[in-house]
Amino acid sequence: MSLRVAAAAPFKQKGRTRVAEQAFVVALSLDRDWMSPDQAKRLLDVADGEGLVERVDGDVEATFDPGEVEIPEGFSPDASLFQERSAFERALDALVAEGFDRQETVAAVNQLQGDLGVTADAAAVVYARRQGVEPAGAAEKAREEL
């Protein structure tokens, strides 16, 4: 997932799992020249909302191991990173990250949605939880949409 890759870059660059918020923005905007400082701040907001990072006393702390994230040669984040994802997308990404097949998962969520008569977001969260996967922020996001 490119959001995780982009969010990992500042931590990998500094060799730590906690960096100053300003250093996070500078790493993405000036050091790597991937985006403007305003876009880097927006990416930080999205990463925080997705549960990839936490803001602590002016610092940004990774909630995942940035060392395990590979930044592909020539990687460049796309504009979709600046948009907050739906609960369905969050749950689907969490399931795929755990090794579930994307197409099979979408089909199972669609079936569950029809069976339960709920939104796709709600069905995706229920399905993920039934599989033992807790997608960060997805349940809250689905609840907001109801």
Buried (B, 14 or more C-beta within 10 A) or exposed (E): BEBBBBBBBBBBBBEBBBBBBEBBBBBBBEEBEBBEEEBBBBBBBBBBBBBBBEEEEEBBBBBBEBEEBEBEEEEEBEEEBBEEBBBBBBBBBBBBEEEBEEEEBBEBBBEBBEEEEBBBBBBBBBBBBEBEBBBBBBBEBBEEEE
